[in-house]
Amino acid sequence: MVFIYSGDKLSEMGSLVTVILICYNQRGWVQEAIDSVLNQTYPYVELIVVDVGSNDGSNLYLKNVCDQLDLEFIGLEENIGNCRAFNLAFKFCKGDYVIDLAGDDVLLSERIEKGVKKLEEYGTDFGFHYSDAEYIDEKSRLIGQHSSSLRNLPDEFFSDPFPEGELFNLILRNYFICPPTMMVRKDVVEELAGYDESLSFEDFDFWLRAAKITSFCSSQEPLVQKRTVIGSQSNNPIYHKDHASSMVKICKKIQRNLLEPTDDHDAFNKRLEYEMRLCYRRMLKKELKELAEIYKEHNRNNKKSWNYYVHIFLSRM
């Protein structure tokens, strides 16, 4: 059972881990998420719970739970988005390490212990720890494993599906990290000023910015369960449009601020091509054209391949 420490007791224990749990209309699963934090094998955990304007009873339920357990609770009247909600909660964070946990996901019992052990073994040059994950359905039944989706990663870049070290180019090239598996050092979050609140999603942008200042380590075993819910926002056309709009902003940031001459510029091409194909399939014309302009600018001085012309053709739908 986890013991929540505060005040002057912080100096008497090992590294503290803060879990920021953000809930939006996840009443049916949020208790499982809370229990997964409280039942960690690692004892030094701070739990901060945020409800972002739920209308399914989550807000009142979580307030009562947090009152009973003496946990920090932030109840908001509207959904301000995960980025703003995390940054708000982070102001109260006392931990040396931080986990961003959705209200319907689950930490397996050794997630925190193994993450702390790996990060402290590797040293302060490593600011992120991630792992494999299990996928579960609405009834918490196992339906898959994240590592199964990594079998088609290009071998020339991914000799290991869970690479470690400086990962900017690999993160830019392919999605291989399951978002809820991440644990990050608090000082990395502080140096990056948290999440970009202009975006509708946080992870990809945050990882890329972090990869410029710190290294990543991993565990190849599943340490988290990610829930797949039919009818969730990830299946919503409005979500897809917001996601694509944010991806355009991120790609502009990469081009302006993150991509250096020594980086793998082909990795940025692969990212742009992937996002352009998504927009094409989802009929997101505005975002597709904006990505195509970034793509053309990035390749202005390069020899044009057949792949280049195919993607430019797609952008003219």
C-alpha positions in Angstrom: 0.0 0.0 0.0 1.3 3.5 -0.9 1.9 6.0 1.8 1.4 9.6 0.9 4.1 11.9 2.4 4.0 15.6 2.7 5.7 18.6 4.4 9.0 18.0 6.3 8.7 14.2 5.9 9.9 14.6 2.3 13.5 14.9 3.4 13.3 11.7 5.4 12.5 9.3 2.5 13.6 8.2 -1.0 12.6 9.8 -4.2 9.0 10.9 -4.4 6.9 10.2 -7.5 3.9 12.4 -8.3 1.0 10.9 -10.3 -1.2 13.5 -11.9 -4.5 11.7 -12.7 -6.8 13.6 -15.1 -10.4 12.5 -15.5 -13.0 13.5 -18.0 -16.3 11.5 -17.9 -14.4 8.3 -16.8 -16.6 7.5 -13.8 -16.7 3.8 -14.7 -13.0 3.4 -14.6 -11.4 6.1 -12.5 -11.6 4.1 -9.3 -9.5 1.4 -10.9 -7.0 4.0 -12.0 -6.8 5.4 -8.4 -6.4 1.9 -6.9 -3.6 1.2 -9.3 -1.7 4.1 -7.9 -2.4 3.3 -4.3 -1.4 -0.3 -4.7 2.1 0.3 -6.1 5.0 -1.7 -4.7 6.9 1.6 -4.4 5.8 3.5 -1.2 6.7 7.1 -1.9 3.9 8.4 -4.1 1.9 11.7 -4.2 -1.4 11.5 -6.1 -3.0 14.7 -7.5 -6.5 14.2 -9.0 -8.0 16.6 -11.6 -11.5 16.5 -13.0 -12.0 18.6 -16.1 -15.7 19.4 -16.1 -17.1 15.8 -16.2 -20.9 15.5 -16.4 -21.1 11.8 -15.6 -20.8 12.2 -11.8 -17.0 11.9 -11.7 -16.4 15.3 -10.2 -18.4 14.7 -7.0 -17.3 11.1 -6.7 -13.6 12.1 -7.0 -14.0 14.9 -4.5 -15.4 12.5 -1.9 -12.7 9.9 -2.6 -10.0 12.5 -2.3 -11.5 13.9 0.9 -11.5 10.4 2.4 -7.9 9.7 1.4 -6.6 13.2 2.0 -5.5 13.6 -1.6 -5.1 16.8 -3.6 -8.2 17.4 -5.7 -8.7 20.0 -8.4 -12.3 20.1 -9.7 -12.8 22.3 -12.8 -16.2 23.4 -14.2 -15.1 22.9 -17.8 -12.8 20.8 -19.9 -9.8 23.0 -20.3 -7.9 20.2 -22.1 -5.2 17.8 -20.8 -2.3 20.2 -21.5 -3.7 23.0 -19.3 -5.0 20.6 -16.7 -1.6 19.0 -16.3 0.2 22.3 -16.1 -2.2 23.5 -13.4 -1.7 20.3 -11.4 2.0 20.4 -11.8 2.2 23.6 -9.8 1.3 21.5 -6.8 3.8 18.7 -7.6 6.3 17.8 -4.9 7.7 14.7 -6.6 11.2 14.1 -8.1 9.5 12.2 -10.9 6.1 12.7 -12.5 3.5 10.4 -14.3 0.6 11.8 -16.3 -2.2 9.2 -15.9 -5.5 9.3 -17.7 -8.6 8.5 -15.6 -9.2 5.2 -17.5 -5.7 3.8 -17.6 -4.0 1.5 -15.1 -0.5 1.3 -13.6 0.6 -2.2 -13.0 1.8 -2.7 -9.5 5.6 -2.4 -10.1 5.4 0.4 -12.6 6.7 3.1 -10.3 9.3 1.0 -8.5 10.9 -0.2 -11.7 10.8 3.2 -13.3 12.5 4.9 -10.3 15.1 2.1 -10.1 16.0 2.4 -13.8 16.2 6.2 -13.8 18.4 6.3 -10.7 20.6 3.5 -12.0 21.1 5.4 -15.3 21.7 8.8 -13.7 20.6 12.4 -14.2 21.4 12.4 -17.9 18.3 10.3 -18.4 15.1 12.2 -17.8 12.5 9.8 -19.2 11.5 6.2 -18.6 9.0 4.2 -20.7 7.9 0.6 -21.2 5.7 -1.8 -23.0 2.0 -1.7 -22.3 -1.1 -3.9 -22.4 -4.3 -2.8 -24.1 -7.5 -3.5 -22.2 -11.2 -3.0 -23.1 -14.1 -1.3 -21.3 -14.3 -4.3 -18.9 -10.6 -4.4 -18.3 -10.1 -7.5 -20.4 -6.7 -7.9 -22.1 -7.0 -7.3 -25.8 -3.4 -6.9 -27.0 0.1 -5.6 -26.2 1.8 -2.5 -27.5 5.0 -4.4 -28.5 2.9 -6.3 -31.1 2.4 -3.1 -33.0 6.2 -2.5 -33.2 7.0 -5.5 -35.4 7.0 -3.4 -38.5 9.4 -0.8 -37.4 12.3 -0.4 -39.9 15.2 -2.6 -38.8 17.8 -0.1 -40.0 16.7 2.3 -37.4 15.1 0.1 -34.7 17.4 -2.8 -33.8 15.6 -2.6 -30.5 11.9 -1.7 -30.4 12.5 -0.1 -27.0 15.6 2.0 -27.7 17.4 4.0 -25.1 19.6 7.1 -25.2 19.2 10.2 -27.4 16.0 9.5 -29.3 15.0 12.7 -31.1 15.4 11.3 -34.6 13.6 8.0 -33.7 10.7 9.8 -32.0 10.4 12.1 -35.0 10.5 9.1 -37.5 8.0 6.6 -35.9 5.5 6.2 -33.1 6.9 3.6 -30.9 6.3 4.9 -27.3 2.9 4.2 -25.7 2.0 7.5 -24.1 0.8 6.4 -20.6 4.0 4.5 -19.9 6.0 7.7 -19.5 7.7 8.7 -16.3 9.7 12.0 -16.4 12.0 13.9 -14.0 10.3 16.9 -12.5 13.3 19.2 -13.5 12.8 18.2 -17.2 9.2 19.4 -17.0 10.3 22.6 -15.3 13.0 23.3 -17.9 10.5 22.8 -20.8 7.8 24.9 -19.0 5.4 22.0 -19.1 3.0 21.1 -21.9 2.3 23.5 -24.8 -1.3 24.6 -24.0 -2.0 25.7 -27.5 -2.1 22.0 -28.6 -4.9 19.5 -28.2 -2.5 16.7 -27.3 0.7 16.8 -25.3 2.9 13.8 -25.7 4.6 14.0 -29.2 5.6 17.7 -28.9 6.8 17.2 -25.3 8.9 14.2 -26.1 10.6 15.9 -29.0 11.4 19.0 -26.9 12.6 16.8 -24.1 14.7 14.7 -26.4 16.8 17.8 -27.1 17.8 18.1 -23.5 17.7 14.6 -22.0 18.0 10.9 -22.7 15.4 8.1 -22.5 15.6 4.7 -20.8 13.1 1.8 -21.1 11.7 -1.5 -19.7 10.6 -4.1 -22.3 7.9 -5.5 -20.0 4.4 -4.1 -19.8 4.1 -1.8 -16.8 0.9 0.0 -17.7 -2.5 -0.9 -19.1 -4.0 1.5 -21.7 -7.8 1.3 -22.1 -9.4 1.3 -25.5 -13.0 2.6 -25.3 -15.5 2.4 -28.2 -16.8 5.8 -28.9 -14.0 7.7 -27.2 -12.7 11.0 -28.5 -10.0 9.3 -30.5 -12.8 8.0 -32.7 -14.4 11.4 -33.1 -14.0 13.4 -36.4 -13.7 16.7 -34.4 -10.8 15.1 -32.4 -9.1 14.1 -35.6 -9.3 17.7 -37.0 -8.0 19.2 -33.7 -5.2 16.6 -33.7 -4.2 17.4 -37.2 -4.3 21.1 -36.5 -2.0 20.6 -33.5 0.3 18.4 -35.6 0.7 21.3 -38.1 1.7 23.5 -35.2 4.2 20.9 -34.0 5.7 20.4 -37.4 6.2 24.2 -37.8 8.0 24.2 -34.4 10.2 21.3 -35.4 11.2 23.1 -38.6 11.8 26.5 -36.9 13.3 25.5 -33.5 14.2 21.9 -33.2 15.7 20.5 -36.4 19.4 21.0 -36.5 21.8 20.3 -39.4 23.2 17.3 -37.7 19.8 15.7 -37.3 18.3 13.1 -39.6 16.3 15.3 -42.0 14.8 12.2 -43.6 13.1 11.4 -40.3 11.2 14.7 -40.6 10.2 13.7 -44.1 8.8 10.4 -42.9 6.8 12.2 -40.1 5.4 14.7 -42.6 4.5 12.0 -45.1 2.7 9.9 -42.4 0.7 12.9 -41.2 -0.2 13.9 -44.7 -1.5 10.4 -45.5 -3.6 10.6 -42.3 -5.1 13.9 -43.4 -5.8 12.6 -46.8 -7.7 9.5 -45.5 -9.7 11.7 -43.1 -10.4 14.4 -45.8 -8.8 17.2 -43.8 -7.9 19.4 -46.7 -6.8 22.5 -44.9 -4.4 20.6 -42.6 -3.1 18.5 -45.5 -2.2 21.6 -47.5 -0.5 23.2 -44.6 1.6 20.1 -44.0 2.4 20.0 -47.8 3.8 23.5 -47.6 6.1 22.5 -44.7 7.1 19.4 -46.7 7.9 21.4 -49.9 9.9 24.0 -47.9 11.9 21.2 -46.1 12.8 19.6 -49.5 13.3 22.8 -51.5 17.0 22.2 -52.0 16.8 18.4 -52.1 16.7 16.0 -55.0 13.0 15.1 -55.5 12.1 11.4 -55.2 9.0 9.7 -56.6 7.7 9.5 -53.0 7.9 13.3 -52.8 5.8 13.8 -55.9 3.2 11.2 -54.7 2.7 13.1 -51.5 2.5 16.5 -53.2 -0.1 15.0 -55.6 -2.1 13.7 -52.6 -2.1 17.2 -51.0 -4.0 18.5 -54.1 -7.2 16.5 -53.4 
